[in-house]
Amino acid sequence: MSSAKTGKRPSRGALLATLARAGREHSDATVLFHATEAERLGLNLTAYKALGILQRLGALTAGELARHTGLATASVTNLLDRLEHKGFVRRTSDPRDRRRVLAQPVPEKLAEAERVFASTRASLARLYQGYSDKELAAIADFLRRNAARLRTETEKLSAAS
């Protein structure tokens, strides 16, 4: 008999198992969606996600981008070379320190990806309508904290390589 029929709340163990399954399903769907979009743009998934970081945070040095991705600086330099070659980023001198080179996204080139995300943003807005403000705050808190946890785990994996 299900907990809905008995009026009992599921145990914490059952909730954690459900959360683990849902988390895996969410992760799979997210990675596959982004891999498909990256492929449409002619990028590998890592370059695509690094481009997203640049789009969100603005111009960064290779070292700064390495810290945000957990990748080695040499790997990020090669990644930026590929993004620059494809026209997604341009390198410029830092106006505050001409010795530093910044990688910045090219807005015109990113417009391609933005068209695809218009549908995604609209469907996400519809999904959000089913949640209270308190629930949305809890979801946002979980996502922020989980992203920080995953960045730490990425750094550990990169350091072990």
FENBEL-V758760 format. One record per residue. N is the residue number from 0. OMEGA is omega in radians with two decimals (999 if undefined). Layout:
BEGIN
N&OMEGA / N&OMEGA
END
This chain:
BEGIN
0&-3.10 / 1&3.14 / 2&3.11 / 3&-3.12 / 4&-3.10 / 5&-3.09 / 6&3.14 / 7&3.03 / 8&3.10 / 9&3.12 / 10&3.10 / 11&3.11 / 12&3.12 / 13&3.10 / 14&3.13 / 15&3.09 / 16&3.09 / 17&3.12 / 18&3.11 / 19&3.11 / 20&-3.14 / 21&3.12 / 22&3.10 / 23&3.14 / 24&3.11 / 25&3.13 / 26&3.12 / 27&-3.11 / 28&3.14 / 29&-3.13 / 30&-3.13 / 31&3.07 / 32&-3.10 / 33&3.08 / 34&3.11 / 35&3.11 / 36&3.11 / 37&3.14 / 38&3.11 / 39&-3.12 / 40&3.13 / 41&-3.11 / 42&2.95 / 43&-3.02 / 44&-3.13 / 45&3.12 / 46&3.13 / 47&-3.13 / 48&3.07 / 49&3.08 / 50&3.08 / 51&3.10 / 52&3.12 / 53&3.13 / 54&-3.11 / 55&-3.02 / 56&-3.10 / 57&-3.05 / 58&3.13 / 59&2.98 / 60&3.08 / 61&3.13 / 62&3.11 / 63&3.12 / 64&3.08 / 65&3.13 / 66&-3.13 / 67&-3.12 / 68&-3.04 / 69&3.13 / 70&3.07 / 71&-3.12 / 72&3.12 / 73&3.10 / 74&3.14 / 75&3.11 / 76&3.09 / 77&3.11 / 78&3.12 / 79&3.06 / 80&-3.13 / 81&3.12 / 82&3.12 / 83&3.13 / 84&-3.13 / 85&3.07 / 86&-3.12 / 87&3.09 / 88&2.98 / 89&3.10 / 90&3.13 / 91&3.04 / 92&3.07 / 93&-3.11 / 94&3.13 / 95&-3.12 / 96&-3.01 / 97&3.09 / 98&-3.11 / 99&3.09 / 100&3.14 / 101&2.98 / 102&3.13 / 103&-3.13 / 104&3.10 / 105&-3.03 / 106&-3.11 / 107&-3.13 / 108&-3.12 / 109&3.14 / 110&3.09 / 111&-3.11 / 112&-3.12 / 113&3.12 / 114&3.13 / 115&-3.08 / 116&3.08 / 117&3.11 / 118&-3.13 / 119&3.12 / 120&-3.13 / 121&-3.14 / 122&3.09 / 123&3.10 / 124&3.09 / 125&3.11 / 126&-3.13 / 127&-3.10 / 128&-3.13 / 129&-3.09 / 130&3.07 / 131&3.09 / 132&3.13 / 133&3.11 / 134&3.11 / 135&3.10 / 136&3.12 / 137&3.11 / 138&3.13 / 139&3.11 / 140&3.13 / 141&-3.10 / 142&3.11 / 143&-3.10 / 144&3.12 / 145&3.09 / 146&3.11 / 147&3.11 / 148&-3.13 / 149&3.07 / 150&3.11 / 151&3.13 / 152&3.09 / 153&3.11 / 154&3.12 / 155&-3.13 / 156&3.13 / 157&-3.14 / 158&-3.13 / 159&-3.10 / 160&999
END
